[in-house]
C-alpha cells in the first residue's frame, strides 16, 4: 500500500478548514485527500503547530524547512518528497500516486451539471 504524507505549516486545526475565513484551496485539498484515501492510499497529514515531532523525525523534511518555511507544505509519497510549497490538485496527486483521477462534477448556476461522457462511469 502506498503512503502519502503531508507536512503542513502551523494551522488552527488539522486541516486548516476552520475559522471565519476558510481558504478554498484547503477545502479542496482536504476533499482531494479524502478521495485519495478511498483509492487504497494511506494518507497521513501532520500540522507543524500540533505535531512538530513528525517533522523533526524526518531528516528530509527538516532539510527542506531549513531552506525556508515557504517550503511547506511538503508532500511525500512512500517517504520520498514529491512536492514543496504548494497543495497539489487532485490531478497532480493522482499523477504522483499512479492513480486515474476521477473528474469532478460541476454544478452550474442554472442548476445543470457539467460532466464527463456517460460512458466513462463518472456520472
mmCIF file of the C-alpha atoms, coordinates in Angstrom:
data_MODEL
# 
_entry.id   MODEL 
# 
loop_
_atom_site.group_PDB 
_atom_site.id 
_atom_site.type_symbol 
_atom_site.label_atom_id 
_atom_site.label_alt_id 
_atom_site.label_comp_id 
_atom_site.label_asym_id 
_atom_site.label_entity_id 
_atom_site.label_seq_id 
_atom_site.pdbx_PDB_ins_code 
_atom_site.Cartn_x 
_atom_site.Cartn_y 
_atom_site.Cartn_z 
_atom_site.occupancy 
_atom_site.B_iso_or_equiv 
_atom_site.pdbx_formal_charge 
_atom_site.auth_seq_id 
_atom_site.auth_comp_id 
_atom_site.auth_asym_id 
_atom_site.auth_atom_id 
_atom_site.pdbx_PDB_model_num 
ATOM 1   C CA . UNK A 1 1   ? 0.000   0.000  0.000   1.00 0.00 ? 1   UNK A CA 1 
ATOM 2   C CA . UNK A 1 2   ? 1.326   3.425  -0.947  1.00 0.00 ? 2   UNK A CA 1 
ATOM 3   C CA . UNK A 1 3   ? 1.623   6.103  1.703   1.00 0.00 ? 3   UNK A CA 1 
ATOM 4   C CA . UNK A 1 4   ? 1.033   9.830  1.175   1.00 0.00 ? 4   UNK A CA 1 
ATOM 5   C CA . UNK A 1 5   ? 2.324   12.198 3.855   1.00 0.00 ? 5   UNK A CA 1 
ATOM 6   C CA . UNK A 1 6   ? 1.551   15.901 4.034   1.00 0.00 ? 6   UNK A CA 1 
ATOM 7   C CA . UNK A 1 7   ? 3.624   18.177 6.278   1.00 0.00 ? 7   UNK A CA 1 
ATOM 8   C CA . UNK A 1 8   ? 1.538   21.331 6.648   1.00 0.00 ? 8   UNK A CA 1 
ATOM 9   C CA . UNK A 1 9   ? 2.544   24.682 8.164   1.00 0.00 ? 9   UNK A CA 1 
ATOM 10  C CA . UNK A 1 10  ? 1.065   25.526 11.557  1.00 0.00 ? 10  UNK A CA 1 
ATOM 11  C CA . UNK A 1 11  ? -2.692  25.863 11.141  1.00 0.00 ? 11  UNK A CA 1 
ATOM 12  C CA . UNK A 1 12  ? -5.611  26.393 13.514  1.00 0.00 ? 12  UNK A CA 1 
ATOM 13  C CA . UNK A 1 13  ? -6.715  22.763 13.127  1.00 0.00 ? 13  UNK A CA 1 
ATOM 14  C CA . UNK A 1 14  ? -5.503  19.599 11.431  1.00 0.00 ? 14  UNK A CA 1 
ATOM 15  C CA . UNK A 1 15  ? -6.861  20.593 8.010   1.00 0.00 ? 15  UNK A CA 1 
ATOM 16  C CA . UNK A 1 16  ? -6.840  24.378 8.176   1.00 0.00 ? 16  UNK A CA 1 
ATOM 17  C CA . UNK A 1 17  ? -10.520 24.270 7.237   1.00 0.00 ? 17  UNK A CA 1 
ATOM 18  C CA . UNK A 1 18  ? -11.742 26.231 10.233  1.00 0.00 ? 18  UNK A CA 1 
ATOM 19  C CA . UNK A 1 19  ? -12.147 29.775 11.476  1.00 0.00 ? 19  UNK A CA 1 
ATOM 20  C CA . UNK A 1 20  ? -14.019 32.717 9.976   1.00 0.00 ? 20  UNK A CA 1 
ATOM 21  C CA . UNK A 1 21  ? -12.075 32.863 6.694   1.00 0.00 ? 21  UNK A CA 1 
ATOM 22  C CA . UNK A 1 22  ? -11.614 29.408 5.222   1.00 0.00 ? 22  UNK A CA 1 
ATOM 23  C CA . UNK A 1 23  ? -9.124  29.151 2.357   1.00 0.00 ? 23  UNK A CA 1 
ATOM 24  C CA . UNK A 1 24  ? -10.919 27.416 -0.557  1.00 0.00 ? 24  UNK A CA 1 
ATOM 25  C CA . UNK A 1 25  ? -7.621  25.786 -1.590  1.00 0.00 ? 25  UNK A CA 1 
ATOM 26  C CA . UNK A 1 26  ? -7.513  23.997 1.766   1.00 0.00 ? 26  UNK A CA 1 
ATOM 27  C CA . UNK A 1 27  ? -11.140 22.886 1.434   1.00 0.00 ? 27  UNK A CA 1 
ATOM 28  C CA . UNK A 1 28  ? -10.431 21.400 -1.986  1.00 0.00 ? 28  UNK A CA 1 
ATOM 29  C CA . UNK A 1 29  ? -7.188  19.814 -0.790  1.00 0.00 ? 29  UNK A CA 1 
ATOM 30  C CA . UNK A 1 30  ? -8.944  18.182 2.187   1.00 0.00 ? 30  UNK A CA 1 
ATOM 31  C CA . UNK A 1 31  ? -11.566 16.749 -0.183  1.00 0.00 ? 31  UNK A CA 1 
ATOM 32  C CA . UNK A 1 32  ? -8.862  15.530 -2.550  1.00 0.00 ? 32  UNK A CA 1 
ATOM 33  C CA . UNK A 1 33  ? -7.021  13.801 0.304   1.00 0.00 ? 33  UNK A CA 1 
ATOM 34  C CA . UNK A 1 34  ? -10.277 12.110 1.306   1.00 0.00 ? 34  UNK A CA 1 
ATOM 35  C CA . UNK A 1 35  ? -10.636 10.908 -2.290  1.00 0.00 ? 35  UNK A CA 1 
ATOM 36  C CA . UNK A 1 36  ? -7.037  9.638  -2.299  1.00 0.00 ? 36  UNK A CA 1 
ATOM 37  C CA . UNK A 1 37  ? -7.736  7.600  0.833   1.00 0.00 ? 37  UNK A CA 1 
ATOM 38  C CA . UNK A 1 38  ? -10.693 5.903  -0.915  1.00 0.00 ? 38  UNK A CA 1 
ATOM 39  C CA . UNK A 1 39  ? -8.261  4.762  -3.620  1.00 0.00 ? 39  UNK A CA 1 
ATOM 40  C CA . UNK A 1 40  ? -6.355  2.489  -1.224  1.00 0.00 ? 40  UNK A CA 1 
ATOM 41  C CA . UNK A 1 41  ? -3.650  5.010  -0.329  1.00 0.00 ? 41  UNK A CA 1 
ATOM 42  C CA . UNK A 1 42  ? -2.672  5.533  3.309   1.00 0.00 ? 42  UNK A CA 1 
ATOM 43  C CA . UNK A 1 43  ? -2.873  9.275  3.976   1.00 0.00 ? 43  UNK A CA 1 
ATOM 44  C CA . UNK A 1 44  ? -1.092  10.939 6.912   1.00 0.00 ? 44  UNK A CA 1 
ATOM 45  C CA . UNK A 1 45  ? -1.274  14.670 7.481   1.00 0.00 ? 45  UNK A CA 1 
ATOM 46  C CA . UNK A 1 46  ? 0.901   16.491 10.001  1.00 0.00 ? 46  UNK A CA 1 
ATOM 47  C CA . UNK A 1 47  ? 0.364   20.023 11.321  1.00 0.00 ? 47  UNK A CA 1 
ATOM 48  C CA . UNK A 1 48  ? 3.534   21.816 12.428  1.00 0.00 ? 48  UNK A CA 1 
ATOM 49  C CA . UNK A 1 49  ? 1.602   23.537 15.221  1.00 0.00 ? 49  UNK A CA 1 
ATOM 50  C CA . UNK A 1 50  ? 0.388   20.317 16.836  1.00 0.00 ? 50  UNK A CA 1 
ATOM 51  C CA . UNK A 1 51  ? 2.751   17.583 15.632  1.00 0.00 ? 51  UNK A CA 1 
ATOM 52  C CA . UNK A 1 52  ? 6.267   19.049 15.447  1.00 0.00 ? 52  UNK A CA 1 
ATOM 53  C CA . UNK A 1 53  ? 7.768   15.673 16.352  1.00 0.00 ? 53  UNK A CA 1 
ATOM 54  C CA . UNK A 1 54  ? 6.658   14.253 12.983  1.00 0.00 ? 54  UNK A CA 1 
ATOM 55  C CA . UNK A 1 55  ? 8.634   16.988 11.223  1.00 0.00 ? 55  UNK A CA 1 
ATOM 56  C CA . UNK A 1 56  ? 11.709  16.545 13.439  1.00 0.00 ? 56  UNK A CA 1 
ATOM 57  C CA . UNK A 1 57  ? 11.686  12.773 12.885  1.00 0.00 ? 57  UNK A CA 1 
ATOM 58  C CA . UNK A 1 58  ? 12.084  13.143 9.107   1.00 0.00 ? 58  UNK A CA 1 
ATOM 59  C CA . UNK A 1 59  ? 15.559  14.421 8.088   1.00 0.00 ? 59  UNK A CA 1 
ATOM 60  C CA . UNK A 1 60  ? 14.433  15.252 4.540   1.00 0.00 ? 60  UNK A CA 1 
ATOM 61  C CA . UNK A 1 61  ? 11.599  17.415 5.887   1.00 0.00 ? 61  UNK A CA 1 
ATOM 62  C CA . UNK A 1 62  ? 13.963  19.159 8.311   1.00 0.00 ? 62  UNK A CA 1 
ATOM 63  C CA . UNK A 1 63  ? 16.352  19.891 5.434   1.00 0.00 ? 63  UNK A CA 1 
ATOM 64  C CA . UNK A 1 64  ? 13.535  21.411 3.364   1.00 0.00 ? 64  UNK A CA 1 
ATOM 65  C CA . UNK A 1 65  ? 12.407  23.557 6.296   1.00 0.00 ? 65  UNK A CA 1 
ATOM 66  C CA . UNK A 1 66  ? 15.970  24.777 6.831   1.00 0.00 ? 66  UNK A CA 1 
ATOM 67  C CA . UNK A 1 67  ? 15.804  26.106 3.261   1.00 0.00 ? 67  UNK A CA 1 
ATOM 68  C CA . UNK A 1 68  ? 12.769  28.167 4.284   1.00 0.00 ? 68  UNK A CA 1 
ATOM 69  C CA . UNK A 1 69  ? 9.342   27.856 5.835   1.00 0.00 ? 69  UNK A CA 1 
ATOM 70  C CA . UNK A 1 70  ? 7.881   28.684 2.420   1.00 0.00 ? 70  UNK A CA 1 
ATOM 71  C CA . UNK A 1 71  ? 8.770   25.058 1.524   1.00 0.00 ? 71  UNK A CA 1 
ATOM 72  C CA . UNK A 1 72  ? 5.662   23.982 3.488   1.00 0.00 ? 72  UNK A CA 1 
ATOM 73  C CA . UNK A 1 73  ? 3.518   22.135 2.728   1.00 0.00 ? 73  UNK A CA 1 
ATOM 74  C CA . UNK A 1 74  ? 5.848   19.257 1.947   1.00 0.00 ? 74  UNK A CA 1 
ATOM 75  C CA . UNK A 1 75  ? 4.259   16.237 0.292   1.00 0.00 ? 75  UNK A CA 1 
ATOM 76  C CA . UNK A 1 76  ? 5.928   12.839 0.299   1.00 0.00 ? 76  UNK A CA 1 
ATOM 77  C CA . UNK A 1 77  ? 4.985   9.552  -1.342  1.00 0.00 ? 77  UNK A CA 1 
ATOM 78  C CA . UNK A 1 78  ? 6.446   6.425  0.243   1.00 0.00 ? 78  UNK A CA 1 
ATOM 79  C CA . UNK A 1 79  ? 8.983   8.559  2.075   1.00 0.00 ? 79  UNK A CA 1 
ATOM 80  C CA . UNK A 1 80  ? 10.180  10.487 -0.984  1.00 0.00 ? 80  UNK A CA 1 
ATOM 81  C CA . UNK A 1 81  ? 9.410   14.199 -1.236  1.00 0.00 ? 81  UNK A CA 1 
ATOM 82  C CA . UNK A 1 82  ? 7.422   14.882 -4.404  1.00 0.00 ? 82  UNK A CA 1 
ATOM 83  C CA . UNK A 1 83  ? 6.307   18.475 -3.822  1.00 0.00 ? 83  UNK A CA 1 
ATOM 84  C CA . UNK A 1 84  ? 7.106   21.530 -1.719  1.00 0.00 ? 84  UNK A CA 1 
ATOM 85  C CA . UNK A 1 85  ? 5.416   24.863 -1.180  1.00 0.00 ? 85  UNK A CA 1 
ATOM 86  C CA . UNK A 1 86  ? 2.016   24.056 -2.684  1.00 0.00 ? 86  UNK A CA 1 
ATOM 87  C CA . UNK A 1 87  ? -1.079  21.969 -2.006  1.00 0.00 ? 87  UNK A CA 1 
ATOM 88  C CA . UNK A 1 88  ? -1.324  19.741 -5.075  1.00 0.00 ? 88  UNK A CA 1 
ATOM 89  C CA . UNK A 1 89  ? -4.532  19.394 -7.087  1.00 0.00 ? 89  UNK A CA 1 
ATOM 90  C CA . UNK A 1 90  ? -6.384  16.089 -7.355  1.00 0.00 ? 90  UNK A CA 1 
ATOM 91  C CA . UNK A 1 91  ? -4.905  15.510 -10.809 1.00 0.00 ? 91  UNK A CA 1 
ATOM 92  C CA . UNK A 1 92  ? -1.398  16.218 -9.525  1.00 0.00 ? 92  UNK A CA 1 
ATOM 93  C CA . UNK A 1 93  ? -1.883  13.915 -6.525  1.00 0.00 ? 93  UNK A CA 1 
ATOM 94  C CA . UNK A 1 94  ? -3.226  11.186 -8.806  1.00 0.00 ? 94  UNK A CA 1 
ATOM 95  C CA . UNK A 1 95  ? -0.217  11.529 -11.117 1.00 0.00 ? 95  UNK A CA 1 
ATOM 96  C CA . UNK A 1 96  ? 2.263   11.337 -8.214  1.00 0.00 ? 96  UNK A CA 1 
ATOM 97  C CA . UNK A 1 97  ? 0.461   8.239  -6.877  1.00 0.00 ? 97  UNK A CA 1 
ATOM 98  C CA . UNK A 1 98  ? -0.129  6.494  -10.210 1.00 0.00 ? 98  UNK A CA 1 
ATOM 99  C CA . UNK A 1 99  ? -3.928  6.834  -9.944  1.00 0.00 ? 99  UNK A CA 1 
ATOM 100 C CA . UNK A 1 100 ? -6.525  7.761  -12.535 1.00 0.00 ? 100 UNK A CA 1 
ATOM 101 C CA . UNK A 1 101 ? -8.202  10.948 -11.316 1.00 0.00 ? 101 UNK A CA 1 
ATOM 102 C CA . UNK A 1 102 ? -11.988 10.901 -11.419 1.00 0.00 ? 102 UNK A CA 1 
ATOM 103 C CA . UNK A 1 103 ? -13.300 14.136 -12.909 1.00 0.00 ? 103 UNK A CA 1 
ATOM 104 C CA . UNK A 1 104 ? -15.360 16.389 -10.666 1.00 0.00 ? 104 UNK A CA 1 
ATOM 105 C CA . UNK A 1 105 ? -18.964 17.190 -11.452 1.00 0.00 ? 105 UNK A CA 1 
ATOM 106 C CA . UNK A 1 106 ? -19.521 20.936 -11.552 1.00 0.00 ? 106 UNK A CA 1 
ATOM 107 C CA . UNK A 1 107 ? -22.959 22.350 -10.786 1.00 0.00 ? 107 UNK A CA 1 
ATOM 108 C CA . UNK A 1 108 ? -23.658 25.441 -12.886 1.00 0.00 ? 108 UNK A CA 1 
ATOM 109 C CA . UNK A 1 109 ? -25.607 28.482 -11.681 1.00 0.00 ? 109 UNK A CA 1 
ATOM 110 C CA . UNK A 1 110 ? -28.632 27.351 -13.719 1.00 0.00 ? 110 UNK A CA 1 
ATOM 111 C CA . UNK A 1 111 ? -28.690 24.011 -11.838 1.00 0.00 ? 111 UNK A CA 1 
ATOM 112 C CA . UNK A 1 112 ? -27.364 21.899 -14.710 1.00 0.00 ? 112 UNK A CA 1 
ATOM 113 C CA . UNK A 1 113 ? -24.168 19.919 -14.332 1.00 0.00 ? 113 UNK A CA 1 
ATOM 114 C CA . UNK A 1 114 ? -21.007 19.743 -16.343 1.00 0.00 ? 114 UNK A CA 1 
ATOM 115 C CA . UNK A 1 115 ? -19.957 16.140 -16.568 1.00 0.00 ? 115 UNK A CA 1 
ATOM 116 C CA . UNK A 1 116 ? -17.767 13.786 -18.468 1.00 0.00 ? 116 UNK A CA 1 
ATOM 117 C CA . UNK A 1 117 ? -19.175 11.456 -21.103 1.00 0.00 ? 117 UNK A CA 1 
ATOM 118 C CA . UNK A 1 118 ? -21.857 8.995  -19.947 1.00 0.00 ? 118 UNK A CA 1 
ATOM 119 C CA . UNK A 1 119 ? -19.708 6.013  -20.993 1.00 0.00 ? 119 UNK A CA 1 
ATOM 120 C CA . UNK A 1 120 ? -16.887 6.996  -18.603 1.00 0.00 ? 120 UNK A CA 1 
ATOM 121 C CA . UNK A 1 121 ? -18.837 5.969  -15.493 1.00 0.00 ? 121 UNK A CA 1 
ATOM 122 C CA . UNK A 1 122 ? -18.054 9.138  -13.565 1.00 0.00 ? 122 UNK A CA 1 
ATOM 123 C CA . UNK A 1 123 ? -21.666 10.388 -13.544 1.00 0.00 ? 123 UNK A CA 1 
# 
